[in-house]
Amino acid sequence: MSNLATALSSVRQPAISSQPLQAGVVGLLWVLFNILLVWMGVRTQHPGSCSIAAGGVDGAVLSIIAVTKISARFRSGATGLLGGISISGLRGDVSLLTSWAHSVHGLVDNALLALNLAPDEKWHNEIEHAVIWTLWVAILVVLASLVAEWASTSWREN
């Protein structure tokens, strides 16, 4: 009887967990959502509002991950890092994000030229600016949530 119960219990358990597959599909949908919002913003001549929406969603998702999954020490370090990125952007010089976006833009242009496709610089510049806006909004949302979590934690301790 014991062997039969063991055999039946092993048959009922799924052999492969579907959780990694679900995570991959959700990640793909998240990327496609961002691409859709940036494309829609550039096409409708409203890149700012679509970038703010994409950055808000990205920041909210990253904030949920940051607040629920990482340690307090790592959250403190992330808050300092994000604060430093934000302050560098307020100085008015080329920030880390802007130089990163220019580098990616150059790689895309080179890839299109290697494929004998003529890149549309106006279109690429609009996409680049929309991506920079999206990243800034996401950083500010994550920074605000980390500061709020820090304040909430310190308030609960007192």
C-alpha positions in Angstrom: 0.0 0.0 0.0 2.8 2.4 0.8 4.4 1.9 -2.6 1.1 2.6 -4.3 0.5 5.8 -2.3 4.1 7.0 -3.1 3.6 6.3 -6.8 0.3 8.1 -6.9 1.6 11.2 -5.1 4.5 11.5 -7.5 2.1 11.3 -10.5 0.0 14.2 -9.2 2.9 16.6 -8.8 3.8 18.5 -12.0 7.2 17.5 -13.4 8.0 21.1 -14.5 7.2 24.2 -12.7 5.4 26.8 -14.8 6.7 29.7 -12.7 9.8 30.5 -14.7 7.8 30.4 -17.9 5.2 32.8 -16.4 8.0 35.1 -15.3 9.5 35.1 -18.8 6.1 35.9 -20.4 5.4 38.7 -17.9 8.9 40.2 -18.6 8.2 40.0 -22.3 4.9 41.7 -21.9 6.5 44.4 -19.7 9.1 45.2 -22.5 6.5 45.2 -25.2 4.3 47.5 -23.1 7.2 50.0 -22.9 8.0 49.7 -26.6 4.3 50.3 -27.4 4.1 53.4 -25.2 7.3 54.9 -26.5 6.2 54.2 -30.1 2.7 55.6 -29.5 4.1 58.7 -27.9 6.5 59.4 -30.8 3.9 58.7 -33.4 1.2 60.8 -31.8 3.6 63.7 -31.0 3.0 63.2 -27.3 6.2 61.5 -26.2 6.3 63.2 -22.8 3.0 61.9 -21.5 3.5 58.4 -22.9 7.1 58.3 -21.4 5.7 59.5 -18.0 3.2 56.7 -18.1 5.8 54.1 -19.1 8.2 55.4 -16.4 5.5 55.4 -13.8 4.6 51.8 -14.5 8.3 50.8 -14.6 9.0 52.6 -11.4 6.0 51.1 -9.6 7.0 47.6 -10.6 10.7 48.1 -9.6 9.5 49.7 -6.4 7.4 46.7 -5.5 10.4 44.4 -6.1 12.8 46.7 -4.2 10.5 47.1 -1.2 9.4 43.5 -0.9 12.4 41.5 -2.0 15.7 43.2 -1.1 17.2 43.9 2.3 17.2 47.2 4.2 20.9 47.6 3.7 20.7 47.2 -0.1 17.7 49.5 -0.2 19.8 52.2 1.6 22.6 51.8 -1.0 20.1 51.9 -3.9 18.6 55.1 -2.5 22.0 56.7 -2.3 22.9 55.6 -5.8 19.6 56.8 -7.3 19.9 60.0 -5.4 23.3 60.5 -6.9 22.1 59.9 -10.4 19.2 62.4 -9.9 21.6 65.1 -8.6 24.0 64.6 -11.5 21.1 65.2 -13.9 20.1 68.4 -12.1 23.6 69.8 -12.6 22.8 70.4 -16.3 25.7 68.5 -17.8 25.4 65.2 -19.7 24.2 62.7 -17.2 25.0 59.0 -17.0 21.6 58.2 -18.5 21.9 60.6 -21.4 25.4 59.3 -22.3 24.1 55.7 -22.1 21.2 56.6 -24.4 23.6 58.2 -26.9 25.7 55.1 -26.8 22.8 52.8 -27.5 21.6 55.2 -30.2 25.0 54.9 -31.9 24.9 51.1 -31.7 21.5 51.0 -33.3 22.6 53.3 -36.1 25.6 51.2 -36.8 23.5 48.0 -36.8 21.1 49.6 -39.2 23.9 50.8 -41.5 25.5 47.3 -41.4 22.1 45.9 -42.6 22.0 48.5 -45.4 18.9 50.2 -43.8 18.8 54.0 -43.8 18.3 55.2 -40.2 15.8 58.1 -39.7 17.7 60.3 -37.3 14.7 62.5 -36.4 12.7 59.4 -35.4 15.7 57.9 -33.5 16.3 61.2 -31.6 12.6 61.3 -30.6 12.8 57.7 -29.3 16.0 58.5 -27.5 14.4 61.5 -25.7 11.3 59.4 -24.8 13.5 56.6 -23.4 15.5 59.2 -21.3 12.2 60.6 -19.9 11.0 57.1 -19.1 14.2 56.3 -17.2 14.1 59.5 -15.3 10.5 59.0 -14.2 11.2 55.4 -13.2 14.2 56.5 -11.2 12.2 59.2 -9.4 9.3 56.8 -8.6 11.7 54.2 -7.2 13.6 56.8 -5.2 10.4 58.2 -3.8 9.2 54.7 -2.8 12.5 53.8 -1.2 12.5 57.1 0.8 8.9 56.4 1.8 9.8 52.9 2.9 12.8 54.2 4.9 10.6 56.8 6.6 7.9 54.3 7.3 10.5 51.9 8.8 12.1 54.5 11.0 8.6 55.7 12.1 7.6 52.2 13.2 10.9 51.8 15.1 10.2 54.9 17.2 
